[in-house]
Amino acid sequence: MLTFQQTGHADQTINKSRFIARAGRCENERELALFLRQFASEHQSAGHLAYAFRMKTAEGIVARFSDAGEPAGTAGKPIQQMLDGQNYVNCCVAVIRYYGGINLGTGGLVRAYGGTAKQAMEQAGSIPFVEMVQLKISTTYKRVDELTREVQRLHGEVLDKKFDEAVHFLLKLPIDAARQLQAKY
């Protein structure tokens, strides 16, 4: 599985219609909604906002698309097929269309939406997907620095710390690293 390395953008004009795409990572449905809302707010006068996403959840892969009022299967579906075909997860690609007055037909729409999305995906680049989990670990005050260094070494992140008779960490780590850390602490 792959995910995007960074946010990618593309912009092209086809038969007077302007297509603008953004490809980005979305770790959960909240981030997905924010990604789409922000993109839509930047282009409030656009006629259509088609998108597709694939997200890994506890229940498996969730994949959906929206044609945004374009003929069925001509906007979101070609984007979804690219995400599926390259096995991307925790990603969303959105394409906005400013209508230029010339009808592109179903084949033209598929090529325009799919082509613009592909350009944004290429610009975003890909990296292997690493599944992350949240983990709670408590330790003594003496071992706080040791644990913090270990989390950094394992490419994790400290989300929260609480102090009382011990120090309680909320961590985000790659799933294999979480197992290692649990065995150690």
VMD Tcl script that builds the backbone (N, CA, C; Angstrom):
set m [mol new atoms 555]
animate dup $m
set s [atomselect $m all]
$s set {name element resname resid chain x y z} {
  {N N MET 1 A 0.831 -1.181 0.000}
  {CA C MET 1 A 0.000 0.000 0.000}
  {C C MET 1 A 0.878 1.247 0.000}
  {N N LEU 2 A 0.343 2.288 -0.617}
  {CA C LEU 2 A 1.047 3.559 -0.721}
  {C C LEU 2 A 0.199 4.685 -0.144}
  {N N THR 3 A 0.833 5.797 0.143}
  {CA C THR 3 A 0.135 7.013 0.512}
  {C C THR 3 A 0.894 8.180 -0.106}
  {N N PHE 4 A 0.315 9.370 -0.095}
  {CA C PHE 4 A 0.985 10.520 -0.685}
  {C C PHE 4 A 2.092 11.023 0.223}
  {N N GLN 5 A 3.177 11.459 -0.394}
  {CA C GLN 5 A 4.305 12.012 0.339}
  {C C GLN 5 A 4.022 13.444 0.776}
  {N N GLN 6 A 3.321 14.187 -0.063}
  {CA C GLN 6 A 3.000 15.591 0.208}
  {C C GLN 6 A 1.701 15.924 -0.526}
  {N N THR 7 A 1.255 17.150 -0.413}
  {CA C THR 7 A 0.063 17.583 -1.140}
  {C C THR 7 A 0.471 17.943 -2.562}
  {N N GLY 8 A -0.306 17.439 -3.525}
  {CA C GLY 8 A -0.025 17.713 -4.930}
  {C C GLY 8 A -1.111 18.575 -5.546}
  {N N HIS 9 A -0.732 19.363 -6.536}
  {CA C HIS 9 A -1.666 20.271 -7.211}
  {C C HIS 9 A -1.520 20.114 -8.719}
  {N N ALA 10 A -2.595 20.375 -9.435}
  {CA C ALA 10 A -2.550 20.409 -10.898}
  {C C ALA 10 A -3.614 21.382 -11.373}
  {N N ASP 11 A -3.376 21.989 -12.514}
  {CA C ASP 11 A -4.288 22.970 -13.076}
  {C C ASP 11 A -4.161 22.890 -14.590}
  {N N GLN 12 A -5.264 22.632 -15.277}
  {CA C GLN 12 A -5.221 22.616 -16.736}
  {C C GLN 12 A -6.546 23.091 -17.313}
  {N N THR 13 A -6.477 23.640 -18.508}
  {CA C THR 13 A -7.668 24.104 -19.208}
  {C C THR 13 A -7.883 23.203 -20.423}
  {N N ILE 14 A -9.101 22.682 -20.532}
  {CA C ILE 14 A -9.471 21.798 -21.638}
  {C C ILE 14 A -10.754 22.338 -22.241}
  {N N ASN 15 A -10.700 22.727 -23.504}
  {CA C ASN 15 A -11.869 23.294 -24.203}
  {C C ASN 15 A -12.582 24.363 -23.372}
  {N N LYS 16 A -11.816 25.297 -22.890}
  {CA C LYS 16 A -12.285 26.455 -22.125}
  {C C LYS 16 A -12.766 26.147 -20.707}
  {N N SER 17 A -12.821 24.871 -20.324}
  {CA C SER 17 A -13.141 24.514 -18.939}
  {C C SER 17 A -11.833 24.381 -18.172}
  {N N ARG 18 A -11.815 24.937 -16.975}
  {CA C ARG 18 A -10.606 24.867 -16.142}
  {C C ARG 18 A -10.792 23.781 -15.091}
  {N N PHE 19 A -9.808 22.896 -14.986}
  {CA C PHE 19 A -9.815 21.806 -14.023}
  {C C PHE 19 A -8.645 22.016 -13.067}
  {N N ILE 20 A -8.952 22.041 -11.769}
  {CA C ILE 20 A -7.941 22.231 -10.735}
  {C C ILE 20 A -8.038 21.039 -9.781}
  {N N ALA 21 A -6.900 20.388 -9.544}
  {CA C ALA 21 A -6.901 19.194 -8.686}
  {C C ALA 21 A -5.987 19.385 -7.490}
  {N N ARG 22 A -6.360 18.721 -6.408}
  {CA C ARG 22 A -5.527 18.659 -5.206}
  {C C ARG 22 A -5.542 17.222 -4.703}
  {N N ALA 23 A -4.363 16.693 -4.427}
  {CA C ALA 23 A -4.213 15.342 -3.885}
  {C C ALA 23 A -3.542 15.463 -2.526}
  {N N GLY 24 A -4.108 14.833 -1.515}
  {CA C GLY 24 A -3.525 14.948 -0.177}
  {C C GLY 24 A -3.851 13.768 0.713}
  {N N ARG 25 A -3.152 13.720 1.823}
  {CA C ARG 25 A -3.366 12.655 2.809}
  {C C ARG 25 A -4.511 13.023 3.732}
  {N N CYS 26 A -5.287 12.034 4.108}
  {CA C CYS 26 A -6.381 12.180 5.076}
  {C C CYS 26 A -6.360 10.940 5.952}
  {N N GLU 27 A -6.017 11.112 7.210}
  {CA C GLU 27 A -5.885 9.973 8.119}
  {C C GLU 27 A -7.228 9.490 8.665}
  {N N ASN 28 A -8.258 10.355 8.614}
  {CA C ASN 28 A -9.569 9.968 9.141}
  {C C ASN 28 A -10.647 10.808 8.453}
  {N N GLU 29 A -11.900 10.529 8.785}
  {CA C GLU 29 A -13.013 11.223 8.117}
  {C C GLU 29 A -13.043 12.712 8.446}
  {N N ARG 30 A -12.604 13.092 9.626}
  {CA C ARG 30 A -12.554 14.505 9.997}
  {C C ARG 30 A -11.570 15.255 9.108}
  {N N GLU 31 A -10.383 14.678 8.898}
  {CA C GLU 31 A -9.386 15.301 8.023}
  {C C GLU 31 A -9.879 15.347 6.578}
  {N N LEU 32 A -10.600 14.313 6.154}
  {CA C LEU 32 A -11.166 14.285 4.806}
  {C C LEU 32 A -12.152 15.433 4.618}
  {N N ALA 33 A -13.059 15.598 5.564}
  {CA C ALA 33 A -14.054 16.671 5.475}
  {C C ALA 33 A -13.380 18.039 5.453}
  {N N LEU 34 A -12.361 18.220 6.279}
  {CA C LEU 34 A -11.622 19.481 6.319}
  {C C LEU 34 A -10.914 19.732 4.988}
  {N N PHE 35 A -10.286 18.716 4.434}
  {CA C PHE 35 A -9.592 18.802 3.140}
  {C C PHE 35 A -10.558 19.271 2.047}
  {N N LEU 36 A -11.731 18.647 1.978}
  {CA C LEU 36 A -12.715 18.996 0.945}
  {C C LEU 36 A -13.315 20.376 1.176}
  {N N ARG 37 A -13.635 20.697 2.436}
  {CA C ARG 37 A -14.200 22.015 2.756}
  {C C ARG 37 A -13.238 23.142 2.409}
  {N N GLN 38 A -11.977 22.959 2.759}
  {CA C GLN 38 A -10.976 23.989 2.484}
  {C C GLN 38 A -10.810 24.191 0.978}
  {N N PHE 39 A -10.732 23.103 0.227}
  {CA C PHE 39 A -10.573 23.194 -1.232}
  {C C PHE 39 A -11.790 23.883 -1.854}
  {N N ALA 40 A -12.977 23.507 -1.401}
  {CA C ALA 40 A -14.208 24.112 -1.926}
  {C C ALA 40 A -14.276 25.602 -1.580}
  {N N SER 41 A -13.843 25.976 -0.377}
  {CA C SER 41 A -13.916 27.388 0.018}
  {C C SER 41 A -12.962 28.255 -0.802}
  {N N GLU 42 A -11.883 27.674 -1.290}
  {CA C GLU 42 A -10.942 28.405 -2.138}
  {C C GLU 42 A -11.496 28.625 -3.551}
  {N N HIS 43 A -12.490 27.827 -3.922}
  {CA C HIS 43 A -13.047 27.886 -5.281}
  {C C HIS 43 A -14.574 27.919 -5.210}
  {N N GLN 44 A -15.117 28.923 -4.537}
  {CA C GLN 44 A -16.557 28.986 -4.286}
  {C C GLN 44 A -17.386 29.148 -5.554}
  {N N SER 45 A -16.827 29.713 -6.594}
  {CA C SER 45 A -17.613 29.929 -7.816}
  {C C SER 45 A -17.503 28.775 -8.803}
  {N N ALA 46 A -16.801 27.718 -8.451}
  {CA C ALA 46 A -16.663 26.562 -9.345}
  {C C ALA 46 A -17.991 25.823 -9.460}
  {N N GLY 47 A -18.188 25.200 -10.602}
  {CA C GLY 47 A -19.435 24.479 -10.839}
  {C C GLY 47 A -19.488 23.098 -10.217}
  {N N HIS 48 A -18.361 22.415 -10.158}
  {CA C HIS 48 A -18.346 21.029 -9.693}
  {C C HIS 48 A -17.112 20.758 -8.844}
  {N N LEU 49 A -17.285 19.950 -7.806}
  {CA C LEU 49 A -16.172 19.458 -6.993}
  {C C LEU 49 A -16.318 17.945 -6.897}
  {N N ALA 50 A -15.617 17.256 -7.788}
  {CA C ALA 50 A -15.628 15.795 -7.791}
  {C C ALA 50 A -14.453 15.310 -6.953}
  {N N TYR 51 A -14.617 14.180 -6.295}
  {CA C TYR 51 A -13.529 13.661 -5.466}
  {C C TYR 51 A -13.653 12.161 -5.312}
  {N N ALA 52 A -12.545 11.578 -4.836}
  {CA C ALA 52 A -12.516 10.167 -4.460}
  {C C ALA 52 A -11.536 10.030 -3.307}
  {N N PHE 53 A -11.785 9.037 -2.454}
  {CA C PHE 53 A -10.855 8.776 -1.358}
  {C C PHE 53 A -10.814 7.302 -1.048}
  {N N ARG 54 A -9.707 6.874 -0.439}
  {CA C ARG 54 A -9.536 5.519 0.103}
  {C C ARG 54 A -8.922 5.682 1.478}
  {N N MET 55 A -9.529 5.004 2.454}
  {CA C MET 55 A -9.066 5.143 3.826}
  {C C MET 55 A -9.040 3.768 4.490}
  {N N LYS 56 A -7.959 3.500 5.206}
  {CA C LYS 56 A -7.859 2.246 5.957}
  {C C LYS 56 A -8.463 2.477 7.330}
  {N N THR 57 A -9.453 1.659 7.679}
  {CA C THR 57 A -10.103 1.748 8.978}
  {C C THR 57 A -9.994 0.391 9.672}
  {N N ALA 58 A -10.491 0.318 10.880}
  {CA C ALA 58 A -10.490 -0.948 11.617}
  {C C ALA 58 A -11.336 -2.006 10.910}
  {N N GLU 59 A -12.331 -1.556 10.139}
  {CA C GLU 59 A -13.212 -2.486 9.420}
  {C C GLU 59 A -12.669 -2.850 8.040}
  {N N GLY 60 A -11.558 -2.257 7.626}
  {CA C GLY 60 A -10.979 -2.518 6.306}
  {C C GLY 60 A -10.856 -1.226 5.511}
  {N N ILE 61 A -10.746 -1.371 4.202}
  {CA C ILE 61 A -10.597 -0.210 3.320}
  {C C ILE 61 A -11.979 0.361 2.991}
  {N N VAL 62 A -12.129 1.662 3.198}
  {CA C VAL 62 A -13.344 2.380 2.822}
  {C C VAL 62 A -12.977 3.243 1.620}
  {N N ALA 63 A -13.722 3.091 0.527}
  {CA C ALA 63 A -13.455 3.861 -0.688}
  {C C ALA 63 A -14.776 4.420 -1.212}
  {N N ARG 64 A -14.770 5.714 -1.514}
  {CA C ARG 64 A -15.979 6.354 -2.051}
  {C C ARG 64 A -15.581 7.435 -3.037}
  {N N PHE 65 A -16.546 7.816 -3.875}
  {CA C PHE 65 A -16.312 8.918 -4.797}
  {C C PHE 65 A -17.604 9.678 -5.014}
  {N N SER 66 A -17.462 10.901 -5.531}
  {CA C SER 66 A -18.606 11.730 -5.869}
  {C C SER 66 A -18.371 12.334 -7.251}
  {N N ASP 67 A -19.385 12.239 -8.110}
  {CA C ASP 67 A -19.314 12.839 -9.442}
  {C C ASP 67 A -19.747 14.304 -9.425}
  {N N ALA 68 A -20.263 14.784 -8.314}
  {CA C ALA 68 A -20.604 16.197 -8.118}
  {C C ALA 68 A -21.503 16.774 -9.201}
  {N N GLY 69 A -22.511 16.026 -9.599}
  {CA C GLY 69 A -23.460 16.534 -10.578}
  {C C GLY 69 A -23.081 16.292 -12.026}
  {N N GLU 70 A -21.886 15.814 -12.278}
  {CA C GLU 70 A -21.509 15.432 -13.646}
  {C C GLU 70 A -22.209 14.109 -13.974}
  {N N PRO 71 A -22.295 13.743 -15.254}
  {CA C PRO 71 A -22.914 12.452 -15.586}
  {C C PRO 71 A -22.259 11.305 -14.810}
  {N N ALA 72 A -23.065 10.343 -14.397}
  {CA C ALA 72 A -22.605 9.247 -13.540}
  {C C ALA 72 A -21.357 8.570 -14.093}
  {N N GLY 73 A -20.360 8.438 -13.227}
  {CA C GLY 73 A -19.136 7.720 -13.569}
  {C C GLY 73 A -18.119 8.515 -14.375}
  {N N THR 74 A -18.345 9.814 -14.587}
  {CA C THR 74 A -17.434 10.582 -15.447}
  {C C THR 74 A -16.438 11.453 -14.680}
  {N N ALA 75 A -16.615 11.631 -13.386}
  {CA C ALA 75 A -15.743 12.546 -12.648}
  {C C ALA 75 A -15.051 11.834 -11.476}
  {N N GLY 76 A -15.811 11.414 -10.489}
  {CA C GLY 76 A -15.225 10.768 -9.314}
  {C C GLY 76 A -14.727 9.361 -9.589}
  {N N LYS 77 A -15.421 8.644 -10.443}
  {CA C LYS 77 A -15.055 7.249 -10.699}
  {C C LYS 77 A -13.661 7.105 -11.324}
  {N N PRO 78 A -13.280 7.913 -12.329}
  {CA C PRO 78 A -11.913 7.761 -12.850}
  {C C PRO 78 A -10.840 8.089 -11.809}
  {N N ILE 79 A -11.146 8.995 -10.903}
  {CA C ILE 79 A -10.209 9.307 -9.817}
  {C C ILE 79 A -10.095 8.098 -8.893}
  {N N GLN 80 A -11.261 7.523 -8.542}
  {CA C GLN 80 A -11.284 6.351 -7.654}
  {C C GLN 80 A -10.505 5.187 -8.259}
  {N N GLN 81 A -10.642 4.998 -9.560}
  {CA C GLN 81 A -9.949 3.889 -10.222}
  {C C GLN 81 A -8.431 4.038 -10.126}
  {N N MET 82 A -7.934 5.273 -10.183}
  {CA C MET 82 A -6.485 5.480 -10.041}
  {C C MET 82 A -6.019 5.176 -8.616}
  {N N LEU 83 A -6.803 5.613 -7.624}
  {CA C LEU 83 A -6.444 5.315 -6.236}
  {C C LEU 83 A -6.458 3.808 -5.990}
  {N N ASP 84 A -7.499 3.132 -6.494}
  {CA C ASP 84 A -7.611 1.685 -6.325}
  {C C ASP 84 A -6.484 0.956 -7.053}
  {N N GLY 85 A -6.244 1.356 -8.296}
  {CA C GLY 85 A -5.270 0.669 -9.144}
  {C C GLY 85 A -3.853 0.732 -8.605}
  {N N GLN 86 A -3.508 1.822 -7.942}
  {CA C GLN 86 A -2.162 1.966 -7.395}
  {C C GLN 86 A -2.112 1.653 -5.904}
  {N N ASN 87 A -3.244 1.201 -5.348}
  {CA C ASN 87 A -3.353 0.759 -3.958}
  {C C ASN 87 A -2.970 1.855 -2.958}
  {N N TYR 88 A -3.492 3.059 -3.182}
  {CA C TYR 88 A -3.294 4.163 -2.242}
  {C C TYR 88 A -4.282 4.039 -1.084}
  {N N VAL 89 A -3.852 4.439 0.111}
  {CA C VAL 89 A -4.742 4.497 1.266}
  {C C VAL 89 A -4.506 5.799 2.018}
  {N N ASN 90 A -5.530 6.188 2.780}
  {CA C ASN 90 A -5.527 7.421 3.565}
  {C C ASN 90 A -5.208 8.628 2.684}
  {N N CYS 91 A -5.860 8.640 1.517}
  {CA C CYS 91 A -5.639 9.678 0.514}
  {C C CYS 91 A -6.967 10.151 -0.056}
  {N N CYS 92 A -6.965 11.407 -0.488}
  {CA C CYS 92 A -8.111 11.980 -1.184}
  {C C CYS 92 A -7.591 12.783 -2.369}
  {N N VAL 93 A -8.316 12.706 -3.481}
  {CA C VAL 93 A -8.023 13.537 -4.645}
  {C C VAL 93 A -9.323 14.235 -5.013}
  {N N ALA 94 A -9.265 15.559 -5.121}
  {CA C ALA 94 A -10.438 16.355 -5.469}
  {C C ALA 94 A -10.115 17.169 -6.721}
  {N N VAL 95 A -11.116 17.280 -7.604}
  {CA C VAL 95 A -10.945 18.058 -8.829}
  {C C VAL 95 A -12.125 19.015 -8.957}
  {N N ILE 96 A -11.801 20.287 -9.129}
  {CA C ILE 96 A -12.816 21.325 -9.303}
  {C C ILE 96 A -12.878 21.689 -10.774}
  {N N ARG 97 A -14.090 21.917 -11.269}
  {CA C ARG 97 A -14.257 22.318 -12.665}
  {C C ARG 97 A -14.973 23.660 -12.738}
  {N N TYR 98 A -14.361 24.572 -13.475}
  {CA C TYR 98 A -15.007 25.820 -13.869}
  {C C TYR 98 A -15.469 25.608 -15.308}
  {N N TYR 99 A -16.761 25.556 -15.505}
  {CA C TYR 99 A -17.331 25.261 -16.818}
  {C C TYR 99 A -17.017 26.375 -17.801}
  {N N GLY 100 A -16.522 26.000 -18.986}
  {CA C GLY 100 A -16.121 26.978 -19.991}
  {C C GLY 100 A -17.096 27.174 -21.125}
  {N N GLY 101 A -18.270 26.526 -21.068}
  {CA C GLY 101 A -19.284 26.731 -22.099}
  {C C GLY 101 A -19.292 25.687 -23.203}
  {N N ILE 102 A -18.325 24.782 -23.214}
  {CA C ILE 102 A -18.272 23.736 -24.240}
  {C C ILE 102 A -18.471 22.388 -23.558}
  {N N ASN 103 A -19.464 21.629 -24.008}
  {CA C ASN 103 A -19.692 20.296 -23.461}
  {C C ASN 103 A -18.585 19.365 -23.925}
  {N N LEU 104 A -18.026 18.604 -23.002}
  {CA C LEU 104 A -16.902 17.722 -23.308}
  {C C LEU 104 A -17.336 16.300 -23.635}
  {N N GLY 105 A -18.584 15.962 -23.358}
  {CA C GLY 105 A -19.043 14.584 -23.561}
  {C C GLY 105 A -18.516 13.692 -22.450}
  {N N THR 106 A -19.062 12.487 -22.347}
  {CA C THR 106 A -18.668 11.598 -21.245}
  {C C THR 106 A -17.200 11.203 -21.338}
  {N N GLY 107 A -16.727 10.860 -22.522}
  {CA C GLY 107 A -15.311 10.490 -22.679}
  {C C GLY 107 A -14.386 11.645 -22.366}
  {N N GLY 108 A -14.756 12.827 -22.794}
  {CA C GLY 108 A -13.946 14.013 -22.520}
  {C C GLY 108 A -13.886 14.337 -21.037}
  {N N LEU 109 A -15.017 14.171 -20.355}
  {CA C LEU 109 A -15.035 14.416 -18.907}
  {C C LEU 109 A -14.155 13.417 -18.164}
  {N N VAL 110 A -14.248 12.139 -18.549}
  {CA C VAL 110 A -13.436 11.104 -17.911}
  {C C VAL 110 A -11.952 11.424 -18.086}
  {N N ARG 111 A -11.554 11.786 -19.298}
  {CA C ARG 111 A -10.148 12.113 -19.561}
  {C C ARG 111 A -9.718 13.377 -18.811}
  {N N ALA 112 A -10.581 14.388 -18.773}
  {CA C ALA 112 A -10.230 15.652 -18.115}
  {C C ALA 112 A -10.099 15.479 -16.603}
  {N N TYR 113 A -11.100 14.883 -15.964}
  {CA C TYR 113 A -11.034 14.682 -14.515}
  {C C TYR 113 A -9.905 13.714 -14.159}
  {N N GLY 114 A -9.846 12.602 -14.870}
  {CA C GLY 114 A -8.809 11.607 -14.589}
  {C C GLY 114 A -7.410 12.139 -14.848}
  {N N GLY 115 A -7.224 12.863 -15.940}
  {CA C GLY 115 A -5.912 13.395 -16.283}
  {C C GLY 115 A -5.427 14.449 -15.303}
  {N N THR 116 A -6.329 15.326 -14.882}
  {CA C THR 116 A -5.951 16.362 -13.926}
  {C C THR 116 A -5.633 15.732 -12.570}
  {N N ALA 117 A -6.430 14.761 -12.169}
  {CA C ALA 117 A -6.166 14.053 -10.911}
  {C C ALA 117 A -4.819 13.339 -10.969}
  {N N LYS 118 A -4.523 12.711 -12.088}
  {CA C LYS 118 A -3.254 11.987 -12.237}
  {C C LYS 118 A -2.072 12.935 -12.081}
  {N N GLN 119 A -2.160 14.136 -12.666}
  {CA C GLN 119 A -1.084 15.115 -12.539}
  {C C GLN 119 A -0.868 15.505 -11.075}
  {N N ALA 120 A -1.952 15.723 -10.341}
  {CA C ALA 120 A -1.839 16.087 -8.922}
  {C C ALA 120 A -1.240 14.935 -8.117}
  {N N MET 121 A -1.640 13.702 -8.433}
  {CA C MET 121 A -1.107 12.526 -7.733}
  {C C MET 121 A 0.389 12.377 -7.995}
  {N N GLU 122 A 0.800 12.617 -9.229}
  {CA C GLU 122 A 2.222 12.516 -9.551}
  {C C GLU 122 A 3.029 13.569 -8.803}
  {N N GLN 123 A 2.483 14.783 -8.710}
  {CA C GLN 123 A 3.182 15.835 -7.987}
  {C C GLN 123 A 3.249 15.523 -6.487}
  {N N ALA 124 A 2.223 14.873 -5.955}
  {CA C ALA 124 A 2.198 14.524 -4.531}
  {C C ALA 124 A 3.253 13.476 -4.190}
  {N N GLY 125 A 3.614 12.648 -5.138}
  {CA C GLY 125 A 4.588 11.595 -4.882}
  {C C GLY 125 A 4.001 10.515 -3.989}
  {N N SER 126 A 4.687 9.400 -3.890}
  {CA C SER 126 A 4.170 8.311 -3.060}
  {C C SER 126 A 5.260 7.760 -2.154}
  {N N ILE 127 A 4.817 7.286 -1.013}
  {CA C ILE 127 A 5.687 6.616 -0.055}
  {C C ILE 127 A 4.925 5.393 0.460}
  {N N PRO 128 A 5.636 4.400 0.975}
  {CA C PRO 128 A 4.931 3.246 1.536}
  {C C PRO 128 A 4.058 3.670 2.714}
  {N N PHE 129 A 2.882 3.092 2.803}
  {CA C PHE 129 A 1.959 3.382 3.899}
  {C C PHE 129 A 2.398 2.604 5.129}
  {N N VAL 130 A 2.501 3.311 6.247}
  {CA C VAL 130 A 2.833 2.690 7.531}
  {C C VAL 130 A 1.636 2.900 8.447}
  {N N GLU 131 A 1.049 1.805 8.886}
  {CA C GLU 131 A -0.111 1.914 9.768}
  {C C GLU 131 A 0.328 2.383 11.154}
  {N N MET 132 A -0.342 3.414 11.640}
  {CA C MET 132 A -0.029 3.994 12.944}
  {C C MET 132 A -1.127 3.621 13.947}
  {N N VAL 133 A -0.718 3.497 15.210}
  {CA C VAL 133 A -1.670 3.231 16.285}
  {C C VAL 133 A -1.371 4.167 17.447}
  {N N GLN 134 A -2.384 4.392 18.269}
  {CA C GLN 134 A -2.179 5.158 19.497}
  {C C GLN 134 A -1.943 4.182 20.632}
  {N N LEU 135 A -1.070 4.576 21.533}
  {CA C LEU 135 A -0.657 3.701 22.619}
  {C C LEU 135 A -0.490 4.527 23.887}
  {N N LYS 136 A -0.985 3.998 25.010}
  {CA C LYS 136 A -0.790 4.644 26.307}
  {C C LYS 136 A 0.270 3.864 27.064}
  {N N ILE 137 A 1.270 4.585 27.552}
  {CA C ILE 137 A 2.347 3.975 28.343}
  {C C ILE 137 A 2.622 4.868 29.542}
  {N N SER 138 A 2.799 4.240 30.688}
  {CA C SER 138 A 3.187 4.965 31.899}
  {C C SER 138 A 4.593 4.553 32.281}
  {N N THR 139 A 5.342 5.520 32.809}
  {CA C THR 139 A 6.712 5.233 33.211}
  {C C THR 139 A 7.086 6.121 34.397}
  {N N THR 140 A 8.239 5.841 34.967}
  {CA C THR 140 A 8.736 6.650 36.075}
  {C C THR 140 A 9.354 7.941 35.531}
  {N N TYR 141 A 9.526 8.897 36.414}
  {CA C TYR 141 A 10.143 10.168 36.015}
  {C C TYR 141 A 11.566 9.950 35.497}
  {N N LYS 142 A 12.276 8.977 36.080}
  {CA C LYS 142 A 13.655 8.697 35.675}
  {C C LYS 142 A 13.746 8.234 34.223}
  {N N ARG 143 A 12.688 7.581 33.724}
  {CA C ARG 143 A 12.753 6.991 32.381}
  {C C ARG 143 A 12.079 7.851 31.304}
  {N N VAL 144 A 11.660 9.049 31.631}
  {CA C VAL 144 A 10.965 9.919 30.672}
  {C C VAL 144 A 11.837 10.230 29.460}
  {N N ASP 145 A 13.087 10.665 29.700}
  {CA C ASP 145 A 13.976 11.004 28.585}
  {C C ASP 145 A 14.270 9.781 27.725}
  {N N GLU 146 A 14.479 8.645 28.367}
  {CA C GLU 146 A 14.751 7.402 27.641}
  {C C GLU 146 A 13.566 7.040 26.743}
  {N N LEU 147 A 12.351 7.120 27.275}
  {CA C LEU 147 A 11.158 6.797 26.499}
  {C C LEU 147 A 10.974 7.786 25.342}
  {N N THR 148 A 11.204 9.064 25.607}
  {CA C THR 148 A 11.053 10.078 24.562}
  {C C THR 148 A 12.023 9.826 23.410}
  {N N ARG 149 A 13.266 9.495 23.718}
  {CA C ARG 149 A 14.251 9.186 22.669}
  {C C ARG 149 A 13.846 7.938 21.889}
  {N N GLU 150 A 13.334 6.952 22.592}
  {CA C GLU 150 A 12.905 5.701 21.947}
  {C C GLU 150 A 11.747 5.956 20.988}
  {N N VAL 151 A 10.810 6.794 21.375}
  {CA C VAL 151 A 9.668 7.141 20.511}
  {C C VAL 151 A 10.176 7.830 19.247}
  {N N GLN 152 A 11.110 8.759 19.378}
  {CA C GLN 152 A 11.680 9.439 18.217}
  {C C GLN 152 A 12.406 8.456 17.306}
  {N N ARG 153 A 13.171 7.548 17.887}
  {CA C ARG 153 A 13.924 6.555 17.116}
  {C C ARG 153 A 12.977 5.654 16.317}
  {N N LEU 154 A 11.811 5.390 16.875}
  {CA C LEU 154 A 10.831 4.510 16.218}
  {C C LEU 154 A 9.892 5.282 15.277}
  {N N HIS 155 A 10.200 6.555 15.028}
  {CA C HIS 155 A 9.406 7.416 14.132}
  {C C HIS 155 A 7.984 7.624 14.647}
  {N N GLY 156 A 7.895 7.765 15.961}
  {CA C GLY 156 A 6.604 8.001 16.594}
  {C C GLY 156 A 6.450 9.450 17.002}
  {N N GLU 157 A 5.367 9.708 17.712}
  {CA C GLU 157 A 5.034 11.070 18.112}
  {C C GLU 157 A 4.384 11.027 19.491}
  {N N VAL 158 A 4.768 11.951 20.356}
  {CA C VAL 158 A 4.132 12.087 21.666}
  {C C VAL 158 A 2.926 13.000 21.486}
  {N N LEU 159 A 1.730 12.471 21.700}
  {CA C LEU 159 A 0.511 13.255 21.548}
  {C C LEU 159 A 0.132 13.989 22.828}
  {N N ASP 160 A 0.425 13.353 23.987}
  {CA C ASP 160 A 0.043 13.966 25.260}
  {C C ASP 160 A 0.877 13.353 26.381}
  {N N LYS 161 A 1.097 14.140 27.450}
  {CA C LYS 161 A 1.785 13.666 28.660}
  {C C LYS 161 A 1.005 14.151 29.864}
  {N N LYS 162 A 0.836 13.279 30.853}
  {CA C LYS 162 A 0.196 13.660 32.119}
  {C C LYS 162 A 1.113 13.224 33.246}
  {N N PHE 163 A 1.222 14.118 34.227}
  {CA C PHE 163 A 2.139 13.877 35.337}
  {C C PHE 163 A 1.364 13.718 36.637}
  {N N ASP 164 A 1.635 12.649 37.358}
  {CA C ASP 164 A 1.199 12.462 38.738}
  {C C ASP 164 A 2.281 11.624 39.406}
  {N N GLU 165 A 1.954 10.536 40.084}
  {CA C GLU 165 A 3.010 9.727 40.689}
  {C C GLU 165 A 3.880 9.044 39.631}
  {N N ALA 166 A 3.383 8.973 38.412}
  {CA C ALA 166 A 4.135 8.468 37.260}
  {C C ALA 166 A 3.880 9.435 36.097}
  {N N VAL 167 A 4.532 9.183 34.965}
  {CA C VAL 167 A 4.296 9.990 33.759}
  {C C VAL 167 A 3.541 9.111 32.766}
  {N N HIS 168 A 2.393 9.611 32.318}
  {CA C HIS 168 A 1.525 8.853 31.419}
  {C C HIS 168 A 1.597 9.479 30.032}
  {N N PHE 169 A 2.017 8.692 29.064}
  {CA C PHE 169 A 2.182 9.149 27.680}
  {C C PHE 169 A 1.050 8.632 26.809}
  {N N LEU 170 A 0.601 9.459 25.880}
  {CA C LEU 170 A -0.240 9.021 24.782}
  {C C LEU 170 A 0.626 9.186 23.539}
  {N N LEU 171 A 0.885 8.071 22.870}
  {CA C LEU 171 A 1.821 8.053 21.758}
  {C C LEU 171 A 1.134 7.630 20.457}
  {N N LYS 172 A 1.713 8.052 19.355}
  {CA C LYS 172 A 1.298 7.590 18.027}
  {C C LYS 172 A 2.544 6.979 17.392}
  {N N LEU 173 A 2.439 5.678 17.069}
  {CA C LEU 173 A 3.598 4.932 16.583}
  {C C LEU 173 A 3.220 3.997 15.440}
  {N N PRO 174 A 4.211 3.635 14.601}
  {CA C PRO 174 A 3.958 2.545 13.648}
  {C C PRO 174 A 3.588 1.286 14.439}
  {N N ILE 175 A 2.693 0.497 13.886}
  {CA C ILE 175 A 2.130 -0.637 14.633}
  {C C ILE 175 A 3.205 -1.602 15.133}
  {N N ASP 176 A 4.230 -1.889 14.334}
  {CA C ASP 176 A 5.292 -2.799 14.772}
  {C C ASP 176 A 6.122 -2.178 15.896}
  {N N ALA 177 A 6.361 -0.881 15.808}
  {CA C ALA 177 A 7.117 -0.190 16.846}
  {C C ALA 177 A 6.344 -0.170 18.163}
  {N N ALA 178 A 5.027 -0.065 18.079}
  {CA C ALA 178 A 4.193 -0.055 19.287}
  {C C ALA 178 A 4.354 -1.371 20.044}
  {N N ARG 179 A 4.409 -2.459 19.313}
  {CA C ARG 179 A 4.597 -3.772 19.954}
  {C C ARG 179 A 5.953 -3.834 20.663}
  {N N GLN 180 A 7.002 -3.314 19.996}
  {CA C GLN 180 A 8.329 -3.287 20.594}
  {C C GLN 180 A 8.345 -2.477 21.881}
  {N N LEU 181 A 7.721 -1.318 21.824}
  {CA C LEU 181 A 7.724 -0.413 22.963}
  {C C LEU 181 A 6.932 -1.001 24.138}
  {N N GLN 182 A 5.816 -1.641 23.827}
  {CA C GLN 182 A 5.015 -2.259 24.894}
  {C C GLN 182 A 5.808 -3.339 25.601}
  {N N ALA 183 A 6.582 -4.097 24.861}
  {CA C ALA 183 A 7.382 -5.174 25.450}
  {C C ALA 183 A 8.468 -4.594 26.364}
  {N N LYS 184 A 8.956 -3.418 26.027}
  {CA C LYS 184 A 10.025 -2.788 26.774}
  {C C LYS 184 A 9.550 -2.052 28.022}
  {N N TYR 185 A 8.347 -1.496 27.968}
  {CA C TYR 185 A 7.827 -0.690 29.080}
  {C C TYR 185 A 6.615 -1.352 29.661}
}
mol reanalyze $m
mol bondsrecalc $m
mol representation Tube
mol addrep $m
